[in-house]
């Protein structure tokens, strides 16, 4: 089973990740995929292995862009 989260920010050698239940956890940047960045959706398995989910990251960015467009409509 995976826990899903979004990288909120980086602090030194740590990524601060917001999980789906709004809990924040710190993950060593050494455990992240090399292409992980702020806003990336990641999946964390029971053993602590971290996988980036490009598809879910793209979907999340699209939802945010749509919300921003509606918010700032003329």
Jmol script that loads the backbone (N, CA, C; Angstrom):
load data "model"
ATOM      1  N   UNK A   1       0.846  -1.186   0.000  1.00  0.00           N
ATOM      2  CA  UNK A   1       0.000   0.000   0.000  1.00  0.00           C
ATOM      3  C   UNK A   1       0.886   1.244   0.000  1.00  0.00           C
ATOM      4  N   UNK A   2       0.469   2.221  -0.780  1.00  0.00           N
ATOM      5  CA  UNK A   2       1.217   3.465  -0.897  1.00  0.00           C
ATOM      6  C   UNK A   2       0.508   4.592  -0.157  1.00  0.00           C
ATOM      7  N   UNK A   3       1.323   5.515   0.350  1.00  0.00           N
ATOM      8  CA  UNK A   3       0.797   6.778   0.855  1.00  0.00           C
ATOM      9  C   UNK A   3       1.152   7.821  -0.196  1.00  0.00           C
ATOM     10  N   UNK A   4       0.189   8.651  -0.546  1.00  0.00           N
ATOM     11  CA  UNK A   4       0.417   9.663  -1.562  1.00  0.00           C
ATOM     12  C   UNK A   4       0.630  11.010  -0.903  1.00  0.00           C
ATOM     13  N   UNK A   5       1.565  11.778  -1.446  1.00  0.00           N
ATOM     14  CA  UNK A   5       1.819  13.105  -0.922  1.00  0.00           C
ATOM     15  C   UNK A   5       2.352  14.023  -2.002  1.00  0.00           C
ATOM     16  N   UNK A   6       2.406  15.306  -1.654  1.00  0.00           N
ATOM     17  CA  UNK A   6       2.921  16.324  -2.559  1.00  0.00           C
ATOM     18  C   UNK A   6       4.074  17.041  -1.873  1.00  0.00           C
ATOM     19  N   UNK A   7       5.169  17.205  -2.602  1.00  0.00           N
ATOM     20  CA  UNK A   7       6.311  17.924  -2.034  1.00  0.00           C
ATOM     21  C   UNK A   7       5.929  19.395  -1.898  1.00  0.00           C
ATOM     22  N   UNK A   8       5.916  19.871  -0.671  1.00  0.00           N
ATOM     23  CA  UNK A   8       5.543  21.248  -0.377  1.00  0.00           C
ATOM     24  C   UNK A   8       6.738  22.183  -0.542  1.00  0.00           C
ATOM     25  N   UNK A   9       7.886  21.763  -0.002  1.00  0.00           N
ATOM     26  CA  UNK A   9       9.083  22.603  -0.051  1.00  0.00           C
ATOM     27  C   UNK A   9      10.296  21.784   0.358  1.00  0.00           C
ATOM     28  N   UNK A  10      11.449  22.385   0.167  1.00  0.00           N
ATOM     29  CA  UNK A  10      12.701  21.778   0.594  1.00  0.00           C
ATOM     30  C   UNK A  10      13.303  22.630   1.699  1.00  0.00           C
ATOM     31  N   UNK A  11      13.811  21.966   2.718  1.00  0.00           N
ATOM     32  CA  UNK A  11      14.500  22.629   3.823  1.00  0.00           C
ATOM     33  C   UNK A  11      15.806  21.891   4.055  1.00  0.00           C
ATOM     34  N   UNK A  12      16.892  22.456   3.545  1.00  0.00           N
ATOM     35  CA  UNK A  12      18.184  21.790   3.679  1.00  0.00           C
ATOM     36  C   UNK A  12      18.186  20.464   2.945  1.00  0.00           C
ATOM     37  N   UNK A  13      18.488  19.404   3.669  1.00  0.00           N
ATOM     38  CA  UNK A  13      18.553  18.059   3.085  1.00  0.00           C
ATOM     39  C   UNK A  13      17.233  17.308   3.164  1.00  0.00           C
ATOM     40  N   UNK A  14      16.144  18.030   3.430  1.00  0.00           N
ATOM     41  CA  UNK A  14      14.843  17.394   3.630  1.00  0.00           C
ATOM     42  C   UNK A  14      13.796  17.970   2.703  1.00  0.00           C
ATOM     43  N   UNK A  15      12.882  17.120   2.278  1.00  0.00           N
ATOM     44  CA  UNK A  15      11.692  17.551   1.557  1.00  0.00           C
ATOM     45  C   UNK A  15      10.529  17.487   2.540  1.00  0.00           C
ATOM     46  N   UNK A  16       9.781  18.561   2.630  1.00  0.00           N
ATOM     47  CA  UNK A  16       8.583  18.583   3.465  1.00  0.00           C
ATOM     48  C   UNK A  16       7.430  18.176   2.564  1.00  0.00           C
ATOM     49  N   UNK A  17       6.775  17.066   2.920  1.00  0.00           N
ATOM     50  CA  UNK A  17       5.746  16.466   2.078  1.00  0.00           C
ATOM     51  C   UNK A  17       4.410  16.517   2.802  1.00  0.00           C
ATOM     52  N   UNK A  18       3.384  17.016   2.096  1.00  0.00           N
ATOM     53  CA  UNK A  18       2.031  16.997   2.641  1.00  0.00           C
ATOM     54  C   UNK A  18       1.331  15.750   2.120  1.00  0.00           C
ATOM     55  N   UNK A  19       0.912  14.896   3.035  1.00  0.00           N
ATOM     56  CA  UNK A  19       0.209  13.677   2.684  1.00  0.00           C
ATOM     57  C   UNK A  19      -1.271  13.985   2.458  1.00  0.00           C
ATOM     58  N   UNK A  20      -1.990  13.020   1.908  1.00  0.00           N
ATOM     59  CA  UNK A  20      -3.415  13.220   1.594  1.00  0.00           C
ATOM     60  C   UNK A  20      -4.250  13.580   2.815  1.00  0.00           C
ATOM     61  N   UNK A  21      -3.851  13.096   3.987  1.00  0.00           N
ATOM     62  CA  UNK A  21      -4.615  13.389   5.204  1.00  0.00           C
ATOM     63  C   UNK A  21      -4.192  14.710   5.852  1.00  0.00           C
ATOM     64  N   UNK A  22      -3.429  15.521   5.086  1.00  0.00           N
ATOM     65  CA  UNK A  22      -2.937  16.839   5.505  1.00  0.00           C
ATOM     66  C   UNK A  22      -1.832  16.763   6.557  1.00  0.00           C
ATOM     67  N   UNK A  23      -1.331  15.579   6.823  1.00  0.00           N
ATOM     68  CA  UNK A  23      -0.185  15.409   7.712  1.00  0.00           C
ATOM     69  C   UNK A  23       1.075  15.777   6.926  1.00  0.00           C
ATOM     70  N   UNK A  24       2.034  16.395   7.601  1.00  0.00           N
ATOM     71  CA  UNK A  24       3.300  16.722   6.970  1.00  0.00           C
ATOM     72  C   UNK A  24       4.381  15.780   7.488  1.00  0.00           C
ATOM     73  N   UNK A  25       5.217  15.307   6.577  1.00  0.00           N
ATOM     74  CA  UNK A  25       6.348  14.457   6.950  1.00  0.00           C
ATOM     75  C   UNK A  25       7.595  14.985   6.249  1.00  0.00           C
ATOM     76  N   UNK A  26       8.737  14.743   6.867  1.00  0.00           N
ATOM     77  CA  UNK A  26      10.017  15.104   6.274  1.00  0.00           C
ATOM     78  C   UNK A  26      10.644  13.852   5.679  1.00  0.00           C
ATOM     79  N   UNK A  27      11.115  13.980   4.437  1.00  0.00           N
ATOM     80  CA  UNK A  27      11.755  12.867   3.755  1.00  0.00           C
ATOM     81  C   UNK A  27      13.119  13.340   3.278  1.00  0.00           C
ATOM     82  N   UNK A  28      14.129  12.555   3.545  1.00  0.00           N
ATOM     83  CA  UNK A  28      15.473  12.893   3.098  1.00  0.00           C
ATOM     84  C   UNK A  28      15.493  13.026   1.580  1.00  0.00           C
ATOM     85  N   UNK A  29      16.159  14.061   1.091  1.00  0.00           N
ATOM     86  CA  UNK A  29      16.215  14.245  -0.360  1.00  0.00           C
ATOM     87  C   UNK A  29      16.984  13.110  -1.028  1.00  0.00           C
ATOM     88  N   UNK A  30      17.786  12.380  -0.271  1.00  0.00           N
ATOM     89  CA  UNK A  30      18.498  11.229  -0.816  1.00  0.00           C
ATOM     90  C   UNK A  30      17.547  10.110  -1.235  1.00  0.00           C
ATOM     91  N   UNK A  31      16.332  10.093  -0.667  1.00  0.00           N
ATOM     92  CA  UNK A  31      15.359   9.054  -0.981  1.00  0.00           C
ATOM     93  C   UNK A  31      14.448   9.419  -2.158  1.00  0.00           C
ATOM     94  N   UNK A  32      14.518  10.677  -2.593  1.00  0.00           N
ATOM     95  CA  UNK A  32      13.642  11.146  -3.659  1.00  0.00           C
ATOM     96  C   UNK A  32      14.216  10.823  -5.029  1.00  0.00           C
ATOM     97  N   UNK A  33      13.341  10.640  -6.008  1.00  0.00           N
ATOM     98  CA  UNK A  33      13.814  10.491  -7.388  1.00  0.00           C
ATOM     99  C   UNK A  33      14.525  11.783  -7.818  1.00  0.00           C
ATOM    100  N   UNK A  34      15.482  11.704  -8.728  1.00  0.00           N
ATOM    101  CA  UNK A  34      16.251  12.891  -9.106  1.00  0.00           C
ATOM    102  C   UNK A  34      15.419  14.022  -9.708  1.00  0.00           C
ATOM    103  N   UNK A  35      14.274  13.708 -10.317  1.00  0.00           N
ATOM    104  CA  UNK A  35      13.461  14.743 -10.948  1.00  0.00           C
ATOM    105  C   UNK A  35      12.389  15.330 -10.022  1.00  0.00           C
ATOM    106  N   UNK A  36      12.388  14.953  -8.753  1.00  0.00           N
ATOM    107  CA  UNK A  36      11.391  15.454  -7.809  1.00  0.00           C
ATOM    108  C   UNK A  36      11.646  16.929  -7.513  1.00  0.00           C
ATOM    109  N   UNK A  37      10.549  17.697  -7.459  1.00  0.00           N
ATOM    110  CA  UNK A  37      10.643  19.118  -7.152  1.00  0.00           C
ATOM    111  C   UNK A  37       9.388  19.549  -6.412  1.00  0.00           C
ATOM    112  N   UNK A  38       9.353  20.801  -5.986  1.00  0.00           N
ATOM    113  CA  UNK A  38       8.168  21.298  -5.291  1.00  0.00           C
ATOM    114  C   UNK A  38       6.951  21.105  -6.186  1.00  0.00           C
ATOM    115  N   UNK A  39       5.880  20.575  -5.604  1.00  0.00           N
ATOM    116  CA  UNK A  39       4.656  20.314  -6.355  1.00  0.00           C
ATOM    117  C   UNK A  39       4.565  18.913  -6.924  1.00  0.00           C
ATOM    118  N   UNK A  40       5.670  18.158  -6.882  1.00  0.00           N
ATOM    119  CA  UNK A  40       5.640  16.789  -7.397  1.00  0.00           C
ATOM    120  C   UNK A  40       4.802  15.898  -6.491  1.00  0.00           C
ATOM    121  N   UNK A  41       3.987  15.054  -7.112  1.00  0.00           N
ATOM    122  CA  UNK A  41       3.228  14.052  -6.369  1.00  0.00           C
ATOM    123  C   UNK A  41       4.120  12.818  -6.259  1.00  0.00           C
ATOM    124  N   UNK A  42       4.233  12.305  -5.038  1.00  0.00           N
ATOM    125  CA  UNK A  42       5.055  11.120  -4.807  1.00  0.00           C
ATOM    126  C   UNK A  42       4.234  10.053  -4.111  1.00  0.00           C
ATOM    127  N   UNK A  43       4.665   8.815  -4.295  1.00  0.00           N
ATOM    128  CA  UNK A  43       4.055   7.665  -3.626  1.00  0.00           C
ATOM    129  C   UNK A  43       5.120   7.052  -2.740  1.00  0.00           C
ATOM    130  N   UNK A  44       4.755   6.770  -1.486  1.00  0.00           N
ATOM    131  CA  UNK A  44       5.677   6.210  -0.513  1.00  0.00           C
ATOM    132  C   UNK A  44       5.159   4.834  -0.125  1.00  0.00           C
ATOM    133  N   UNK A  45       5.966   3.793  -0.362  1.00  0.00           N
ATOM    134  CA  UNK A  45       5.497   2.447  -0.021  1.00  0.00           C
ATOM    135  C   UNK A  45       5.801   2.141   1.448  1.00  0.00           C
ATOM    136  N   UNK A  46       5.365   0.998   1.901  1.00  0.00           N
ATOM    137  CA  UNK A  46       5.521   0.600   3.294  1.00  0.00           C
ATOM    138  C   UNK A  46       6.958   0.476   3.752  1.00  0.00           C
ATOM    139  N   UNK A  47       7.882   0.290   2.802  1.00  0.00           N
ATOM    140  CA  UNK A  47       9.300   0.183   3.133  1.00  0.00           C
ATOM    141  C   UNK A  47      10.012   1.525   3.059  1.00  0.00           C
ATOM    142  N   UNK A  48       9.280   2.597   2.740  1.00  0.00           N
ATOM    143  CA  UNK A  48       9.872   3.925   2.654  1.00  0.00           C
ATOM    144  C   UNK A  48      10.419   4.278   1.283  1.00  0.00           C
ATOM    145  N   UNK A  49      10.246   3.397   0.305  1.00  0.00           N
ATOM    146  CA  UNK A  49      10.688   3.694  -1.056  1.00  0.00           C
ATOM    147  C   UNK A  49       9.768   4.756  -1.654  1.00  0.00           C
ATOM    148  N   UNK A  50      10.368   5.733  -2.321  1.00  0.00           N
ATOM    149  CA  UNK A  50       9.613   6.855  -2.875  1.00  0.00           C
ATOM    150  C   UNK A  50       9.636   6.784  -4.395  1.00  0.00           C
ATOM    151  N   UNK A  51       8.456   6.925  -4.993  1.00  0.00           N
ATOM    152  CA  UNK A  51       8.298   6.898  -6.441  1.00  0.00           C
ATOM    153  C   UNK A  51       7.588   8.185  -6.850  1.00  0.00           C
ATOM    154  N   UNK A  52       8.104   8.848  -7.883  1.00  0.00           N
ATOM    155  CA  UNK A  52       7.433  10.037  -8.413  1.00  0.00           C
ATOM    156  C   UNK A  52       6.300   9.592  -9.330  1.00  0.00           C
ATOM    157  N   UNK A  53       5.201  10.319  -9.289  1.00  0.00           N
ATOM    158  CA  UNK A  53       4.067  10.019 -10.163  1.00  0.00           C
ATOM    159  C   UNK A  53       3.855  11.203 -11.097  1.00  0.00           C
ATOM    160  N   UNK A  54       4.484  11.146 -12.268  1.00  0.00           N
ATOM    161  CA  UNK A  54       4.385  12.243 -13.234  1.00  0.00           C
ATOM    162  C   UNK A  54       2.938  12.465 -13.669  1.00  0.00           C
ATOM    163  N   UNK A  55       2.195  11.389 -13.877  1.00  0.00           N
ATOM    164  CA  UNK A  55       0.806  11.526 -14.319  1.00  0.00           C
ATOM    165  C   UNK A  55      -0.034  12.261 -13.274  1.00  0.00           C
ATOM    166  N   UNK A  56       0.093  11.861 -12.006  1.00  0.00           N
ATOM    167  CA  UNK A  56      -0.694  12.524 -10.964  1.00  0.00           C
ATOM    168  C   UNK A  56      -0.232  13.959 -10.743  1.00  0.00           C
ATOM    169  N   UNK A  57       1.060  14.218 -10.905  1.00  0.00           N
ATOM    170  CA  UNK A  57       1.563  15.591 -10.799  1.00  0.00           C
ATOM    171  C   UNK A  57       0.941  16.458 -11.885  1.00  0.00           C
ATOM    172  N   UNK A  58       0.924  15.963 -13.127  1.00  0.00           N
ATOM    173  CA  UNK A  58       0.326  16.710 -14.233  1.00  0.00           C
ATOM    174  C   UNK A  58      -1.158  16.949 -14.002  1.00  0.00           C
ATOM    175  N   UNK A  59      -1.881  15.931 -13.530  1.00  0.00           N
ATOM    176  CA  UNK A  59      -3.309  16.071 -13.267  1.00  0.00           C
ATOM    177  C   UNK A  59      -3.566  17.101 -12.171  1.00  0.00           C
ATOM    178  N   UNK A  60      -2.747  17.081 -11.133  1.00  0.00           N
ATOM    179  CA  UNK A  60      -2.913  18.027 -10.032  1.00  0.00           C
ATOM    180  C   UNK A  60      -2.638  19.457 -10.517  1.00  0.00           C
ATOM    181  N   UNK A  61      -1.603  19.641 -11.308  1.00  0.00           N
ATOM    182  CA  UNK A  61      -1.294  20.976 -11.839  1.00  0.00           C
ATOM    183  C   UNK A  61      -2.426  21.480 -12.727  1.00  0.00           C
ATOM    184  N   UNK A  62      -3.012  20.597 -13.518  1.00  0.00           N
ATOM    185  CA  UNK A  62      -4.125  20.983 -14.387  1.00  0.00           C
ATOM    186  C   UNK A  62      -5.326  21.438 -13.543  1.00  0.00           C
ATOM    187  N   UNK A  63      -5.645  20.695 -12.477  1.00  0.00           N
ATOM    188  CA  UNK A  63      -6.759  21.087 -11.597  1.00  0.00           C
ATOM    189  C   UNK A  63      -6.493  22.455 -10.972  1.00  0.00           C
ATOM    190  N   UNK A  64      -5.266  22.680 -10.535  1.00  0.00           N
ATOM    191  CA  UNK A  64      -4.914  23.960  -9.916  1.00  0.00           C
ATOM    192  C   UNK A  64      -5.025  25.083 -10.940  1.00  0.00           C
ATOM    193  N   UNK A  65      -4.532  24.856 -12.153  1.00  0.00           N
ATOM    194  CA  UNK A  65      -4.627  25.881 -13.195  1.00  0.00           C
ATOM    195  C   UNK A  65      -6.073  26.215 -13.519  1.00  0.00           C
ATOM    196  N   UNK A  66      -6.938  25.206 -13.577  1.00  0.00           N
ATOM    197  CA  UNK A  66      -8.356  25.452 -13.834  1.00  0.00           C
ATOM    198  C   UNK A  66      -8.988  26.279 -12.720  1.00  0.00           C
ATOM    199  N   UNK A  67      -8.654  25.964 -11.476  1.00  0.00           N
ATOM    200  CA  UNK A  67      -9.167  26.743 -10.349  1.00  0.00           C
ATOM    201  C   UNK A  67      -8.673  28.185 -10.407  1.00  0.00           C
ATOM    202  N   UNK A  68      -7.407  28.367 -10.736  1.00  0.00           N
ATOM    203  CA  UNK A  68      -6.843  29.719 -10.844  1.00  0.00           C
ATOM    204  C   UNK A  68      -7.535  30.501 -11.962  1.00  0.00           C
ATOM    205  N   UNK A  69      -7.785  29.840 -13.090  1.00  0.00           N
ATOM    206  CA  UNK A  69      -8.458  30.509 -14.200  1.00  0.00           C
ATOM    207  C   UNK A  69      -9.854  30.971 -13.792  1.00  0.00           C
ATOM    208  N   UNK A  70     -10.586  30.126 -13.090  1.00  0.00           N
ATOM    209  CA  UNK A  70     -11.941  30.497 -12.644  1.00  0.00           C
ATOM    210  C   UNK A  70     -11.887  31.607 -11.614  1.00  0.00           C
ATOM    211  N   UNK A  71     -10.894  31.577 -10.758  1.00  0.00           N
ATOM    212  CA  UNK A  71     -10.771  32.580  -9.700  1.00  0.00           C
ATOM    213  C   UNK A  71     -10.498  33.966 -10.282  1.00  0.00           C
ATOM    214  N   UNK A  72      -9.691  33.993 -11.331  1.00  0.00           N
ATOM    215  CA  UNK A  72      -9.274  35.287 -11.884  1.00  0.00           C
ATOM    216  C   UNK A  72      -9.965  35.638 -13.198  1.00  0.00           C
ATOM    217  N   UNK A  73     -11.129  35.061 -13.470  1.00  0.00           N
ATOM    218  CA  UNK A  73     -11.890  35.411 -14.662  1.00  0.00           C
ATOM    219  C   UNK A  73     -12.343  36.852 -14.587  1.00  0.00           C
ATOM    220  N   UNK A  74     -12.429  37.482 -15.759  1.00  0.00           N
ATOM    221  CA  UNK A  74     -12.934  38.868 -15.811  1.00  0.00           C
ATOM    222  C   UNK A  74     -14.432  38.888 -15.758  1.00  0.00           C
TER     223      UNK A  74
END
end "model"
wireframe off; spacefill off
backbone 0.3
color backbone group
